[in-house]
C-alpha cells in the first residue's frame, strides 16, 4: 500500500465497519451492554513476534488461527482469545476485525473515570509497533483519519492509551507515541487527551 494521503477520509458504514479497511472478522467479540454509549478510544501497540513487523501473525492471533509452534513466544499466548477493532500497519494500511458496534476484547482488566470493563464502552485501535520504536508518519495519518471518522458516529469524548486505563499492567502505546501530533492531525481539543500534559 502506498503511504496514506494526509487528507485521508475514512467512512463508517451502517454496520460499524470502515469501508476503506481490510475486513478480517474475528470471532472474539460479543454484545455491548444495552444503552451504554461508546465514548472512549483506546490506543495500543502490538507486534508478533515481539519487535518484528510485516507478517500476518497479528491478524492470525485475533482470528484464533496463529501457529503457536512457529515461534517460542507464541507458546506463551496459546489459548488466549483477544481482538481489537482495528490494526494500523506500519505502512498505514488499516485492518478491521470487529464492528465498532460490538465489544472487542482489547482492554482486559481496566478502568476509566471510575468505570471498569473498558471494553464495554470503548473502541480499540492497535498500532503495529513496540514501546521502543517510533511510529511511522503513515500510521499517524491513518489513525487521525480513523479518529475523525469514529468521532462523527460515536460520542467519543476521550482518547487514551492502554497504559492510562490499565496502569501498572500495561505500558502501550509507549513513550514514542506522539499524542500532540495525533491531537493536531485529528483536530482534537486538549480535553480529549486528559492523561496528556497540555502543550
Secondary structure as the mmCIF struct_conf table of DSSP 4:
data_model
#
loop_
_struct_conf.conf_type_id
_struct_conf.id
_struct_conf.beg_label_comp_id
_struct_conf.beg_label_asym_id
_struct_conf.beg_label_seq_id
_struct_conf.end_label_comp_id
_struct_conf.end_label_asym_id
_struct_conf.end_label_seq_id
HELX_LH_PP_P HELX_LH_PP_P1 UNK A 2 UNK A 5
TURN_TY1_P TURN_TY1_P1 UNK A 6 UNK A 7
STRN STRN1 UNK A 12 UNK A 12
TURN_TY1_P TURN_TY1_P2 UNK A 14 UNK A 15
BEND BEND1 UNK A 16 UNK A 16
STRN STRN2 UNK A 18 UNK A 18
TURN_TY1_P TURN_TY1_P3 UNK A 19 UNK A 20
BEND BEND2 UNK A 21 UNK A 21
STRN STRN3 UNK A 22 UNK A 23
BEND BEND3 UNK A 27 UNK A 27
STRN STRN4 UNK A 29 UNK A 30
HELX_LH_PP_P HELX_LH_PP_P2 UNK A 31 UNK A 33
TURN_TY1_P TURN_TY1_P4 UNK A 34 UNK A 35
STRN STRN5 UNK A 40 UNK A 46
BEND BEND4 UNK A 48 UNK A 49
TURN_TY1_P TURN_TY1_P5 UNK A 50 UNK A 51
BEND BEND5 UNK A 54 UNK A 56
HELX_RH_AL_P HELX_RH_AL_P1 UNK A 57 UNK A 62
TURN_TY1_P TURN_TY1_P6 UNK A 63 UNK A 64
TURN_TY1_P TURN_TY1_P7 UNK A 68 UNK A 69
BEND BEND6 UNK A 70 UNK A 71
HELX_RH_AL_P HELX_RH_AL_P2 UNK A 72 UNK A 76
TURN_TY1_P TURN_TY1_P8 UNK A 77 UNK A 79
BEND BEND7 UNK A 85 UNK A 85
STRN STRN6 UNK A 86 UNK A 88
TURN_TY1_P TURN_TY1_P9 UNK A 90 UNK A 91
BEND BEND8 UNK A 92 UNK A 92
STRN STRN7 UNK A 94 UNK A 96
BEND BEND9 UNK A 98 UNK A 98
TURN_TY1_P TURN_TY1_P10 UNK A 100 UNK A 101
BEND BEND10 UNK A 102 UNK A 102
STRN STRN8 UNK A 103 UNK A 104
BEND BEND11 UNK A 105 UNK A 105
BEND BEND12 UNK A 107 UNK A 107
BEND BEND13 UNK A 109 UNK A 109
STRN STRN9 UNK A 111 UNK A 112
TURN_TY1_P TURN_TY1_P11 UNK A 113 UNK A 114
STRN STRN10 UNK A 115 UNK A 116
HELX_RH_3T_P HELX_RH_3T_P1 UNK A 118 UNK A 121
STRN STRN11 UNK A 122 UNK A 128
TURN_TY1_P TURN_TY1_P12 UNK A 131 UNK A 132
BEND BEND14 UNK A 133 UNK A 133
HELX_LH_PP_P HELX_LH_PP_P3 UNK A 134 UNK A 136
HELX_RH_AL_P HELX_RH_AL_P3 UNK A 137 UNK A 153
BEND BEND15 UNK A 154 UNK A 154
STRN STRN12 UNK A 158 UNK A 161
HELX_RH_AL_P HELX_RH_AL_P4 UNK A 162 UNK A 165
BEND BEND16 UNK A 166 UNK A 166
STRN STRN13 UNK A 167 UNK A 167
TURN_TY1_P TURN_TY1_P13 UNK A 168 UNK A 169
STRN STRN14 UNK A 170 UNK A 170
TURN_TY1_P TURN_TY1_P14 UNK A 172 UNK A 173
TURN_TY1_P TURN_TY1_P15 UNK A 175 UNK A 176
HELX_RH_AL_P HELX_RH_AL_P5 UNK A 179 UNK A 185
TURN_TY1_P TURN_TY1_P16 UNK A 186 UNK A 187
HELX_RH_3T_P HELX_RH_3T_P2 UNK A 190 UNK A 192
TURN_TY1_P TURN_TY1_P17 UNK A 194 UNK A 195
BEND BEND17 UNK A 196 UNK A 196
#
